[in-house]
Amino acid sequence: MGKAVLVLGGGWGGLAVAYRLRGWLGPEHRIVVIEKNAKFSLGPVNLWVMTGDRKYPDDVERPLAALARKDIEWVQAEVIRIEPEKKTVHTSAGTLTGDYLVIALGSESYPEGVPGFVEQVYNLYDAAGAARLHDALQQFNGGKIVIFVSNTPFRCPPAPYEATLLIESMLRKRGLGEKTEIHLFTPESMPMAVAGPEIAAMFRQMVEGRGIKYHPNEKVERVDGASQKIIFKGGEESSYDLLIGVPPHRIPPVLVAAGLTDSSGYIPTHPQSLRVLSNVEELETRLPGVYVIGDSASITLFNFKALPKAGVFAEEQAATVASNIASDIRGEEPRAVFDGKGVCYIETGEGMASEGSGNFYAYPAPRISINSPSVQGHKAKEEFEKMLKTWFV
């Protein structure tokens, strides 16, 4: 008798699980992806939409209906309620129960969490917003650009730094370098704090070495469009001519209502098996057959910081979970573990990118290295984009 695997979320991690399972299991087993959106968005491409190197929506979005060609069921519906003990999911299209449940709903942005964001800010984490930002940058003739991060954690921690460097490069090429001030505000104490002070110093040098003003430990409270100012907690203010932001992030409320989250605001997750934890300190798990991958997961590292929320980790976690589910269905011992390793490419402008790689599970702290920017690094990121697109061929 065939088994059913329910995958909640059709983002990077969810699709990676579905594709791997479909390749490893026979047709008698159902792979069901539940996703409210009709299209998959290639999030890493947003920065290239901003620069004009990609077009929205043609280069960004892919129809999830294409999953049917891969014998993967797609239910376009919103998840309304989850009963994790029963592996039952109530959706706007009906109720489904599976033998395995993979939670890959990620984190969601809610720009309304900062008063004035929706009306005044170009949303860096929205593809349509990136397209509007491209138009605004084309019309920009000098002044003060402010880029800010609303809260932590947020998806893809290098992204606001990449955006800042790319914008500086774009405007310098247009001869506007001397006419432009660029400021980056963040509530972080340092860039990529999870990677340690050495990596943080490298990021800061990348930014400040290009004349960009970096402001750590600054949390935006609201945006006043009438006066074109952002107001920080504590009462400080900054004016702007062009305002770009990373919106607040949170876990989807349906996961909170299911009783899955802890004080971190996310789901405590075993660092290797990706099962739900009942005891973080003892790494005791609960809910057999239920797994968490990607941004919904909270994984504590040896330095007591959280594993960053990034697509590269979601993909590797997907491989671990898919392998273990397939093994269990075949009656084999699940042996795959997520090792905390990852690689990403950090855009720096001038057609170059730096490769960042390392082991986030290293003791006593992550061991990370970042190469100097190169054309090869940028090409490697483009190859990564092509790999994602193969899912929809």
GULUM-989498 format. One record per residue: residue in one letter; x, y, z of N, C-alpha, C in turn. Coordinates in steps of 0.2 Angstrom, whole numbers, plus 2048, in hexadecimal, padded with zeros to 3 digits. Atoms other than C-alpha are relative to their C-alpha. Example, Ala and Ser with C-alpha at 12.3 -4.5 7.8 and 13.67 -1.06 7.14 Angstrom:
! GULUM-989498
  residuo  nc1  nc2  nc3  cac1  cac2  cac3  cc1  cc2  cc3
        a  804  7FA  800   83E   7EA   827  804  806  800
        s  7FC  7FA  7FF   844   7FB   824  7FC  805  803
//
This chain:
! GULUM-989498
  residuo  nc1  nc2  nc3  cac1  cac2  cac3  cc1  cc2  cc3
        m  804  7FA  800   800   800   800  804  806  800
        g  7FC  7FA  801   807   811   7FB  7FF  805  806
        k  800  7FB  7FB   80B   81F   807  7FF  807  7FD
        a  801  7F9  802   807   831   807  805  805  804
        v  7FB  7FB  7FD   814   83F   80A  7FC  807  7FF
        l  803  7FA  801   80C   850   80D  806  805  801
        v  7FB  7FB  7FF   818   85F   80A  7FC  806  800
        l  803  7FA  7FF   812   86F   811  804  806  7FE
        g  7FC  7FB  803   819   87D   806  803  7FE  7FA
        g  7FD  801  807   81E   87E   7F4  806  805  7FF
        g  7FA  7FB  801   82E   889   7F7  806  7FB  7FE
        w  7FA  803  801   840   884   7F5  801  7F9  803
        g  7FF  806  7FD   841   877   802  7FA  7FB  7FF
        g  806  805  802   82F   86F   7FF  801  7FD  7FA
        l  800  803  806   832   86D   7ED  806  7FB  7FF
        a  7FA  805  800   844   865   7F0  7FE  7F9  803
        v  802  806  7FD   83C   858   7FB  7FB  7FC  7FC
        a  804  804  804   82E   854   7EF  803  7FD  7FA
        y  7FD  803  806   839   852   7E0  805  7FA  802
        r  7FC  806  7FF   845   847   7E9  7FC  7FA  802
        l  804  806  7FE   838   83C   7F1  7FD  7FD  7F9
        r  803  803  806   82F   83A   7E0  805  7FC  7FC
        g  7FB  804  804   840   834   7D8  802  7FA  804
        w  7FE  806  7FC   843   828   7E6  7FA  7FB  802
        l  806  804  7FE   831   821   7E9  7FC  7FE  7FA
        g  804  802  805   826   817   7DE  7F9  804  7FF
        p  806  7FC  802   816   81E   7D6  7FA  7FE  805
        e  805  801  7FB   80B   815   7E4  800  804  806
        h  800  7FB  7FA   811   822   7F0  7FE  807  7FE
        r  802  7F9  802   809   833   7F0  805  805  803
        i  7FD  7FA  7FE   813   843   7F1  7FC  806  7FF
        v  805  7FA  800   808   852   7F5  803  806  802
        v  7FD  7F9  7FE   80E   864   7F5  7FA  804  801
        i  805  7FB  7FF   802   870   7FD  803  807  801
        e  7FD  7F9  801   805   882   7F8  7FB  805  7FE
        k  805  7FB  801   7FA   891   7F8  801  804  7FA
        n  7FE  7FC  806   803   89A   7EA  800  7FC  7FA
        a  800  804  806   801   895   7D8  807  800  7FD
        k  7F9  800  803   813   899   7D4  806  800  805
        f  7FA  801  7FC   824   895   7DB  804  806  7FE
        s  7FC  7FA  802   82F   8A5   7DC  807  7FE  802
        l  7F9  801  7FF   842   8A4   7DA  803  806  804
        g  7FE  7FB  7FB   846   8AE   7E9  807  803  7FF
        p  7F9  7FE  801   859   8AF   7E5  801  805  7FA
        v  800  7FC  806   855   8B8   7D5  7FE  807  801
        n  803  7FA  7FE   84D   8C7   7DE  805  806  7FF
        l  7FA  7FB  801   85E   8D0   7DE  801  802  7F9
        w  7FF  7FF  807   860   8CE   7CC  7FA  804  7FC
        v  805  7FC  802   84F   8D5   7C9  801  807  802
        m  7FE  7F9  7FE   854   8E4   7D3  805  804  7FB
        t  7FB  7FD  804   863   8E7   7C8  7FE  800  7F9
        g  802  800  807   85A   8E4   7B8  802  7FA  7FC
        d  7FD  805  804   863   8D4   7B3  7FB  7FA  7FF
        r  806  804  801   853   8CA   7B5  7FA  804  800
        k  807  7FD  800   841   8CE   7B1  7FB  7FD  804
        y  806  803  7FC   832   8CC   7BC  7FA  801  7FB
        p  7FF  806  7FD   828   8C1   7BA  803  7FA  7FD
        d  7FE  805  804   82F   8B7   7AC  806  7FC  802
        d  7FA  804  7FD   840   8B3   7B4  800  7FE  807
        v  801  801  7F9   839   8B1   7C5  7FC  7FB  802
        e  806  805  7FE   829   8A7   7C6  800  7FA  7FC
        r  802  806  804   825   895   7C1  7FA  7FD  802
        p  806  803  7FE   814   88D   7C1  801  7F9  804
        l  800  806  7FD   812   880   7CE  7FC  7FA  7FD
        a  803  805  804   806   877   7C3  804  7FB  7FC
        a  7FB  804  804   815   870   7BA  802  7FA  804
        l  7FF  806  7FC   817   864   7C9  7FD  7FA  7FE
        a  804  806  803   80A   859   7C1  804  7FC  7FB
        r  7FC  803  805   816   855   7B4  805  7FB  803
        k  7FB  805  7FC   822   84D   7C1  7FC  7FB  804
        d  804  805  7FB   814   843   7C9  800  802  807
        i  801  7FD  7F9   813   84E   7D8  7FA  804  800
        e  807  7FD  7FF   802   853   7DE  801  807  803
        w  800  7F9  7FD   800   866   7E1  7F9  802  802
        v  806  7FE  7FD   7F2   86C   7EC  801  808  801
        q  7FF  7F9  7FF   7F0   87F   7EA  7FB  802  805
        a  805  7FF  7FA   7E8   883   7FB  804  803  805
        e  7FD  7FD  7FA   7EC   88D   80B  7FF  7FB  805
        v  801  805  7FA   7F0   882   81A  7FD  804  805
        i  804  7FD  7FB   7E3   887   827  802  7FD  807
        r  7FE  803  7F9   7E7   87B   835  804  7F9  7FF
        i  7FC  806  800   7F3   86D   839  7FF  7FC  806
        e  800  804  7FA   7F1   85E   844  806  7FB  7FF
        p  7FA  804  801   803   858   845  801  7F9  802
        e  800  807  7FD   800   849   850  7FD  7FB  7FB
        k  804  804  805   7F4   842   842  803  801  7F9
        k  7FE  7FE  806   7FE   849   834  7FA  802  7FB
        t  806  7FE  804   7EE   851   82E  800  808  7FF
        v  800  7F9  802   7ED   862   825  7F9  802  7FD
        h  807  7FD  802   7DD   86C   823  802  806  7FC
        t  7FF  7FB  805   7DE   877   814  7FA  803  7FD
        s  805  7FD  804   7D3   883   80A  7FD  7FC  7FB
        a  802  804  805   7D1   875   7FE  7FD  7F9  803
        g  802  806  7FD   7CD   867   80A  805  7FE  805
        t  7FC  803  7FB   7D5   85C   817  804  7FA  7FD
        l  7FC  806  803   7E4   850   813  803  7FD  806
        t  7FC  804  7FB   7EC   843   81E  806  7FC  7FD
        g  7FB  803  803   7FD   83C   81B  803  7FB  804
        d  7FC  804  7FC   809   82F   821  806  803  803
        y  7FA  7FC  7FE   817   83C   822  7FE  807  7FE
        l  802  7F8  800   816   84F   824  807  803  800
        v  7FA  7FB  800   824   85B   81E  7FE  807  800
        i  802  7F9  7FF   822   86C   824  805  805  7FD
        a  7FB  7FC  803   82A   878   818  7FD  807  7FE
        l  804  7F9  802   81F   888   819  805  806  801
        g  7FC  7FA  800   82E   893   81C  7FF  805  805
        s  802  7FA  7FC   82D   8A4   824  7FC  804  7FB
        e  804  7FB  804   821   8B1   81E  802  807  801
        s  7FF  7F9  7FF   824   8C4   81C  7FA  803  801
        y  806  7FC  7FF   818   8D0   823  802  807  800
        p  7FE  7F9  800   81C   8E1   81E  7FC  805  804
        e  804  7FC  7FC   80E   8E8   827  802  800  807
        g  7FD  800  7F9   818   8E4   837  803  806  802
        v  7FC  7F9  7FF   821   8F5   835  7FB  805  7FD
        p  804  7FB  803   815   903   833  803  805  7FB
        g  7FE  7FC  805   817   90C   823  804  7FC  7FB
        f  7FC  804  804   821   8FE   81B  7FC  7FF  7F9
        v  804  802  806   813   8F9   80E  800  806  7FC
        e  801  7FA  804   811   90B   808  806  803  7FE
        q  7FB  7FC  801   822   912   808  807  7FC  7FE
        v  7FA  803  801   82F   904   806  800  7FB  7FA
        y  7FF  805  806   836   8FA   7F7  802  7F9  804
        n  800  806  7FD   834   8E8   7FD  806  7FB  7FD
        l  7FA  804  803   845   8DF   7FA  7FE  7F9  7FF
        y  802  807  800   83D   8CE   7FD  7FA  7FE  7FC
        d  806  801  804   82F   8CF   7F1  802  801  7F9
        a  7FE  7FF  807   832   8CC   7DE  7FD  806  7FD
        a  803  7FA  803   826   8D9   7D9  803  806  803
        g  7FD  7FA  7FD   82D   8E5   7E5  807  801  7FE
        a  7F9  7FF  803   83F   8E2   7DE  7FF  803  7F9
        a  801  7FD  807   838   8E6   7CD  7FE  807  800
        r  801  7F9  7FF   831   8F6   7D3  806  804  803
        l  7FA  7FD  7FE   841   8FA   7DC  805  801  7FA
        h  7FC  7FE  805   84A   8F8   7CC  7FE  806  7FC
        d  802  7FA  803   840   905   7C4  801  806  803
        a  7FF  7FA  7FC   842   911   7D2  808  801  800
        l  7F9  7FF  801   855   90E   7D1  802  803  7FA
        q  7FF  7FD  806   855   912   7BF  7FE  808  800
        q  802  7F9  800   84C   923   7C3  804  804  805
        f  7FD  7FC  7FA   857   927   7D2  806  804  7FD
        n  7FB  7FC  802   863   935   7CF  805  803  805
        g  7FC  7FE  7FA   86B   937   7E0  7FC  802  806
        g  804  7FF  7F9   867   939   7F2  802  7FB  805
        k  7FF  805  7FB   866   92E   801  7FC  7FA  800
        i  803  806  800   862   91C   800  801  7FC  806
        v  800  804  7FA   85D   912   80F  7FE  7F9  7FF
        i  802  807  800   85D   8FF   810  7FF  7FE  807
        f  800  802  7F9   857   8F7   820  7FD  7F9  801
        v  803  807  7FE   853   8E6   828  7FB  801  806
        s  805  7FF  7FA   843   8E6   833  801  7FC  806
        n  800  804  7FA   846   8D7   83E  805  7FA  7FF
        t  7FC  807  801   850   8C7   841  7FC  7FB  803
        p  7FD  802  806   850   8BA   83C  7FC  801  7FA
        f  803  7FE  807   84D   8BD   829  803  7FB  7FB
        r  7FE  805  805   84F   8B2   81A  807  803  7FC
        c  7FA  7FE  804   860   8B2   811  804  806  803
        p  7FC  7FA  7FD   86B   8BD   81D  804  804  7FC
        p  7FC  7FB  804   877   8C3   810  7FC  805  7FB
        a  804  7FC  805   869   8CA   805  800  808  800
        p  800  7F8  800   868   8DC   80B  807  803  7FF
        y  7F9  7FE  801   87B   8DD   80B  802  800  7F8
        e  7FF  800  807   87B   8D7   7F9  7FC  805  7FC
        a  804  7FB  803   86D   8E3   7F4  804  807  801
        t  7FD  7FA  7FF   877   8F1   7FB  806  801  7FC
        l  7FA  800  804   887   8ED   7F2  7FE  800  7F8
        l  803  800  807   87D   8EA   7E1  7FE  807  7FF
        i  802  7F9  801   875   8FB   7E3  805  805  800
        e  7FA  7FC  800   885   904   7E7  803  7FF  7F9
        s  7FC  801  807   88D   8FC   7D7  7FC  803  7FA
        m  804  7FE  805   87E   900   7CC  800  808  800
        l  800  7F8  800   87E   913   7D1  807  802  7FF
        r  7F9  7FE  802   891   914   7D0  801  800  7F9
        k  7FF  801  807   890   90E   7BE  7FC  806  7FC
        r  804  7FB  803   883   91B   7BA  803  807  802
        g  7FD  7F9  7FF   88F   929   7C1  7FD  803  806
        l  804  7FD  7FA   884   92C   7D1  803  7FE  807
        g  7FD  801  7FA   890   926   7DE  801  805  804
        e  7FF  7FA  7FC   895   937   7E4  7FA  804  802
        k  806  7FD  7FF   883   93C   7E4  7FB  7FC  805
        t  804  805  7FD   87D   92E   7EE  803  7FE  807
        e  7FE  803  7F9   87D   929   801  7FC  7F9  800
        i  803  806  7FF   879   917   805  801  7FE  807
        h  7FF  802  7F9   875   911   817  7FC  7FA  801
        l  803  806  7FE   871   900   81D  7FF  7FF  808
        f  802  801  7F9   868   8FE   82E  7FE  7F9  801
        t  802  807  7FF   866   8ED   836  7FF  800  808
        p  800  802  7F9   861   8E7   848  805  7FB  802
        e  7FB  804  7FF   86F   8DB   846  806  803  804
        s  7FA  7FD  7FD   87E   8DE   851  806  800  7FB
        m  7FB  801  806   889   8D9   842  7FE  7FC  7FB
        p  803  804  806   887   8D2   831  802  7F9  801
        m  7FF  807  800   885   8BF   831  803  7FE  807
        a  7FD  802  7F9   888   8BE   844  801  7F9  802
        v  7FF  807  7FF   885   8AC   844  806  7FD  7FE
        a  7F9  803  803   895   8A9   83A  806  803  804
        g  7FB  7FD  7FB   89F   8B3   847  803  806  7FD
        p  7FD  7F9  801   8A9   8C3   848  804  801  7F9
        e  7FC  800  806   8B5   8BF   83A  7FC  801  7F9
        i  804  800  805   8A8   8BC   82D  7FC  807  800
        a  804  7FA  800   89E   8CB   833  805  806  7FE
        a  7FB  7FB  802   8AE   8D6   831  801  800  7F9
        m  800  801  807   8AF   8D0   81F  7FA  804  7FD
        f  806  7FD  803   89D   8D5   81B  800  807  801
        r  800  7F8  7FF   89F   8E6   823  805  803  7FC
        q  7FB  7FD  804   8AF   8E9   81A  7FE  801  7F8
        m  803  800  807   8A6   8E5   809  7FC  806  800
        v  805  7FA  801   899   8F2   80D  803  806  801
        e  7FD  7F9  7FF   8A3   900   815  805  801  7FC
        g  7FB  7FE  805   8B1   8FE   809  7FD  803  7FA
        r  803  7FD  805   8A5   904   7FC  7FC  807  802
        g  803  7FA  7FE   8A0   913   806  7F9  800  802
        i  806  801  7FE   890   90C   80C  800  801  808
        k  800  7FF  7F9   88B   911   81E  7FC  7FB  803
        y  803  806  7FD   887   902   829  7FE  802  807
        h  803  7FF  7FA   87C   904   838  7FD  7FA  804
        p  803  805  7FC   87A   8F5   844  7FC  802  806
        n  804  7FF  7F9   86F   8F3   853  7FA  805  7FF
        e  806  7FB  801   861   8FE   84B  7FA  7FC  7FD
        k  807  803  801   84F   8F8   84B  7FB  805  7FE
        v  804  7FB  803   843   901   840  7F9  7FF  804
        e  807  800  7FC   832   905   84A  7FB  802  7FB
        r  805  7FE  804   829   90E   83C  803  804  7FA
        v  7FE  7FC  806   82A   917   82B  7FB  806  800
        d  804  7FA  801   824   929   82A  800  803  7F9
        g  800  7FE  807   820   92C   817  7FF  807  7FF
        a  802  7F9  800   81A   93E   81A  807  804  800
        s  7F9  7FD  7FF   82C   943   820  805  7FD  7FD
        q  7FB  804  803   835   936   817  806  7FE  805
        k  7FC  802  7FB   83D   92F   827  7FE  7F9  803
        i  801  807  7FD   83F   91E   82F  802  802  808
        i  7FF  7FF  7F9   83E   91E   842  801  7FA  804
        f  7FE  806  7FC   847   912   84D  7FE  800  807
        k  801  801  7F9   844   90B   85E  805  804  804
        g  7FC  7FC  7FC   84B   917   86A  7FF  808  7FD
        g  802  7F9  803   845   926   85F  805  803  7FB
        e  7FB  7FD  805   854   929   853  7FC  7FF  7F9
        e  803  800  807   84F   92D   841  805  800  7FB
        s  7FC  800  806   856   92C   830  7FC  802  7FA
        s  804  7FE  806   850   935   820  802  7FC  7FB
        y  7FE  804  806   850   92D   80F  7FD  803  7FA
        d  803  7FF  807   84D   930   7FD  7FD  7FA  7FD
        l  802  806  803   84B   91E   7F8  801  7FB  806
        l  800  804  7FB   846   911   805  7FF  7F9  7FE
        i  800  807  802   849   8FE   803  801  7FC  807
        g  800  804  7F9   845   8F1   811  7FF  7F9  7FF
        v  801  807  7FF   846   8DF   816  7FA  800  805
        p  806  800  7FC   834   8DC   81D  801  7FC  807
        p  800  805  7FB   831   8D4   82E  7FE  7F9  7FE
        h  801  807  801   831   8C1   82E  7FD  7FD  806
        r  803  804  7FB   827   8B5   838  7FE  7F9  7FE
        i  802  806  802   822   8A3   838  7F8  800  7FE
        p  807  800  801   811   89F   830  7FC  7FF  806
        p  804  801  7FA   804   8A1   83E  7FD  7F9  801
        v  803  807  7FF   7FC   890   83A  805  7FB  803
        l  7FB  804  7FC   80C   888   841  800  802  807
        v  801  7FE  7F9   80A   892   851  7FA  7FD  803
        a  806  803  7FE   7F8   88C   852  800  7F9  801
        a  800  808  7FF   7FD   87A   850  805  7FE  806
        g  7FC  802  7FA   808   87B   860  807  7FE  7FE
        l  7FA  803  803   818   878   856  806  805  802
        t  7FB  7FB  7FF   822   888   85B  802  800  807
        d  7FE  7FF  7F9   82C   88D   86A  802  807  801
        s  7FF  7F9  7FF   833   89D   871  804  803  7FB
        s  7FD  7FD  805   83E   8A0   862  7FC  802  7FB
        g  805  7FE  805   82E   8A2   858  800  7FC  7FA
        y  800  805  805   832   894   84D  800  7F9  803
        i  801  807  7FD   832   881   84E  807  7FD  802
        p  7F9  803  7FE   840   879   858  801  7F9  7FD
        t  7FF  806  804   848   86C   84D  806  7FD  801
        h  7FA  803  7FF   854   85F   84F  805  801  7FA
        p  7FC  7FE  805   864   864   846  802  7FB  7FB
        q  7FE  805  805   868   854   83D  7FA  7FC  7FD
        s  806  804  803   857   84A   83B  7FB  805  7FE
        l  805  7FB  802   84C   85A   839  7F9  7FE  803
        r  806  801  7FC   83F   853   845  7FE  805  804
        v  802  7FB  7FC   835   85E   850  803  7FE  807
        l  7FD  801  7FA   83E   860   861  7FA  801  806
        s  803  7FF  7FA   835   85D   872  804  803  805
        n  7FB  7FD  7FB   844   862   87C  806  802  7FC
        v  7FA  7FD  804   851   86D   874  807  7FE  803
        e  7F9  801  7FD   85F   86A   880  802  7F9  800
        e  7FF  807  800   85D   857   880  800  7FD  7F9
        l  801  802  807   859   857   86D  7FB  7FA  800
        e  805  805  800   84A   84C   871  7FB  802  7FB
        t  805  7FE  805   83D   84B   863  7F9  7FD  801
        r  807  802  7FF   82B   849   861  7FD  7FF  7F9
        l  804  800  806   81E   846   853  803  7FC  7FB
        p  7FD  804  805   825   837   849  7FD  801  7F9
        g  802  7FF  806   824   839   837  7FE  807  7FE
        v  801  7F9  801   823   84C   838  807  803  800
        y  7F9  7FD  801   832   856   831  7FF  808  7FF
        v  800  7F8  801   836   869   830  806  802  7FC
        i  7FB  7FD  804   841   871   823  800  807  7FE
        g  800  7F9  802   846   882   81E  7FF  805  805
        d  800  7FB  7FB   842   892   826  7FB  7FF  806
        s  804  801  7FA   834   88B   831  804  7FD  806
        a  7FC  804  7FB   842   881   83B  804  805  804
        s  7FB  7FD  7FC   84B   888   849  805  7FB  803
        i  7FB  805  7FE   85C   87F   84B  805  804  804
        t  7FB  7FC  7FC   868   885   859  806  7FD  7FF
        l  7F9  802  801   87A   884   856  804  800  806
        f  7FB  800  7FB   889   881   861  801  807  804
        n  7FF  7F9  7FE   88B   894   863  7FA  803  803
        f  806  7FE  7FD   879   895   869  7FC  805  7FB
        k  804  7FC  805   874   89F   859  7FC  7FB  7FC
        a  805  805  804   867   898   84D  803  800  7F9
        l  7FE  801  807   86B   891   83C  7FD  805  7FC
        p  803  7FB  804   868   89E   82F  7FB  7FD  7FC
        k  806  802  804   858   89D   825  802  802  7F8
        a  7FE  7FF  807   85E   89A   813  7FE  7FA  7FC
        g  802  805  804   859   890   804  805  7FA  7FF
        v  7FB  805  801   869   887   803  800  7FA  805
        f  801  805  7FA   866   87F   814  7F9  7FC  7FF
        a  806  804  802   854   87B   80F  801  7FA  7FB
        e  7FF  806  805   85A   871   800  803  7FA  803
        e  7FC  806  7FD   866   867   80A  7FC  7FC  805
        q  805  803  7FB   859   864   818  7FB  7FC  7FC
        a  805  804  804   84D   85E   80A  803  7FA  7FE
        a  7FC  807  802   85A   851   804  800  7FB  806
        t  7FF  804  7FA   85C   84B   816  7F9  7FD  802
        v  807  803  7FF   849   849   819  7FD  7FC  7FB
        a  802  804  806   845   842   808  803  7F9  801
        s  7FD  806  7FF   852   835   80B  7FD  7FB  805
        n  802  804  7FA   84C   830   81C  7F9  7FD  7FF
        i  806  802  801   83A   82F   817  800  7FA  7FB
        a  800  805  805   83E   825   807  803  7F9  804
        s  7FE  806  7FD   848   819   812  7FB  7FD  805
        d  806  803  7FB   83A   817   81F  7FB  7FC  7FC
        i  805  803  805   82E   813   811  802  7F9  7FE
        r  7FE  806  803   839   806   80A  802  7FB  806
        g  7FE  805  7FA   83C   7FE   81C  807  800  802
        e  7F8  7FF  7FF   84E   804   81D  801  805  806
        e  7FE  7FB  7FA   856   80D   82C  802  807  7FD
        p  7FE  7F9  802   856   820   829  806  802  802
        r  7F9  7FF  7FD   868   825   82A  802  807  7FE
        a  7FE  7FA  802   869   836   821  800  805  806
        v  800  7FB  7FB   86E   845   82C  802  807  7FC
        f  7FE  7F9  802   86F   858   828  806  802  803
        d  7F9  7FF  7FD   881   85D   82B  801  808  801
        g  7FE  7F9  7FE   87F   870   82C  804  804  7FB
        k  7FB  7FD  804   88A   874   81D  7FC  803  7FA
        g  804  7FC  805   885   880   80F  805  805  7FC
        v  7FC  7FB  804   88B   88B   801  7FB  805  7FD
        c  804  7FA  803   884   89C   7FB  805  804  7FC
        y  7FC  7FB  804   88A   8A9   7EF  7FD  807  801
        i  802  7F9  7FE   88A   8BB   7F4  802  805  7FB
        e  7FF  7FB  805   887   8C8   7E7  804  807  802
        t  7FD  7FA  7FE   893   8D7   7E8  800  805  7FB
        g  800  7FB  805   890   8E0   7D8  806  7FF  7FB
        e  7FB  801  805   89B   8E2   7C8  800  7F9  7FD
        g  800  807  803   895   8D1   7C2  804  7FB  804
        m  7FC  805  7FC   89E   8C8   7D1  7FC  7FE  806
        a  803  803  7FA   899   8BE   7E0  805  7FC  804
        s  7FB  804  7FB   8A2   8B6   7EF  7FD  7FA  802
        e  802  807  7FE   8A0   8A4   7F3  801  800  808
        g  7FF  801  7F8   89C   8A2   806  7FE  7F8  801
        s  802  807  7FF   89C   890   80C  803  7FE  807
        g  7FD  802  7F9   89F   887   81D  7FB  7FB  803
        n  803  804  7FC   899   87C   82A  7FD  803  806
        f  803  7FC  7FA   88C   884   836  7FF  7FB  806
        y  801  805  7FA   88C   874   841  807  7FF  804
        a  7F9  801  7FD   89F   876   845  800  802  808
        y  7FF  7FE  7F9   8A4   877   858  806  804  801
        p  805  7FD  7FC   8A5   883   861  7FB  805  7FC
        a  804  7FB  804   89E   88F   853  801  7FE  7F8
        p  800  801  807   89B   88E   840  807  802  7FD
        r  7F9  7FF  803   8AB   88D   835  7FE  802  7F9
        i  802  7FD  806   8A7   898   826  806  804  7FC
        s  7FB  7FC  804   8B2   89F   818  7FC  803  7FA
        i  803  7FC  805   8AE   8AC   80B  806  802  7FB
        n  7FB  7FF  805   8B8   8AD   7FB  7FF  807  7FD
        s  801  7FA  803   8BC   8BD   7F2  7FC  800  7FA
        p  805  800  806   8AF   8C3   7E5  804  7FF  7FA
        s  7FD  802  806   8B2   8BC   7D4  7FA  7FF  7FB
        v  805  801  806   8A9   8BA   7C3  7FE  7F9  801
        q  801  807  800   8AA   8A7   7C6  7FA  7FF  806
        g  806  800  7FB   89F   8AA   7D6  7FA  802  7FE
        h  806  7FE  803   892   8B3   7CD  7FD  7FB  7FB
        k  803  805  805   891   8A6   7BF  7FE  7F9  804
        a  802  806  7FC   890   898   7CD  7F9  801  803
        k  807  7FF  7FD   880   8A1   7D4  7FB  800  7FA
        e  804  800  806   879   8A2   7C2  7FF  7F8  7FF
        e  802  807  801   87B   88F   7C1  7FC  7FD  805
        f  805  802  7FB   872   88D   7D1  7F9  802  7FE
        e  806  7FE  802   864   897   7CA  7FD  7FB  7FB
        k  802  805  805   863   88B   7BB  7FE  7F9  803
        m  801  806  7FD   863   87C   7C6  7F8  800  803
        l  807  7FF  7FD   853   883   7CF  7FB  7FF  7FA
        k  805  7FF  805   84B   886   7BE  7FE  7F9  7FD
        t  801  807  803   84D   873   7B9  7FA  7FD  803
        w  806  803  7FD   83F   86F   7C5  7FA  801  7FC
        f  807  7FE  803   832   877   7B9  801  7FE  7F8
        v  7FF  802  807   839   870   7A8  7FB  7FB  7FE
//
